[in-house]
Amino acid sequence: MVYAWLKLFLFNDDCYCGILSADSLDQNITASNYQTNLNCPNLLDLDKSKPSLSSLILSPNPNDGYFSLEIVQESIGSSYQIIDYQGRIIKNSIIMASSQDFDIYDKPKCLYVIRFSQEEDIESFKFAVQ
């Protein structure tokens, strides 16, 4: 039911035909019926996002302040922040290549978070400098 509502009101796609007619919603008749054999060509079209930032590889972890990041090509241009254990941003920039090296050797040995953002997609990963 929720998917049918999203398709109709967000994408103006009435692939579920009469399920969401105003009359059926007002009468609460169809809303509780289980219906099958609905032919909607692109059932999973709600998520047309770019590849997830979670497919990145940060290595080594733990490290000595020198580490590298490998990210999928489609995620180049994502911004990143390296945040220390006190919540201070110690470095921020843009990912410029699918493989990028980092140097925070001069920073304290502790647990850090690297936060990536690409449009509305935000991912955070912990890593340790020992």
Secondary structure, 3 states (H helix, E strand, C coil): CHHHHHHHHHHCCCCCHHHHCHHHHHHCCHHHCCCCCCCCCCCCCCCCCCCCHHHCEEECCCECCEEEEECCHHHCCCEEEEECCCCCEEEEEECCCCEEEEECCCCCCCEEEEEEEECCEEEEEEEEEC
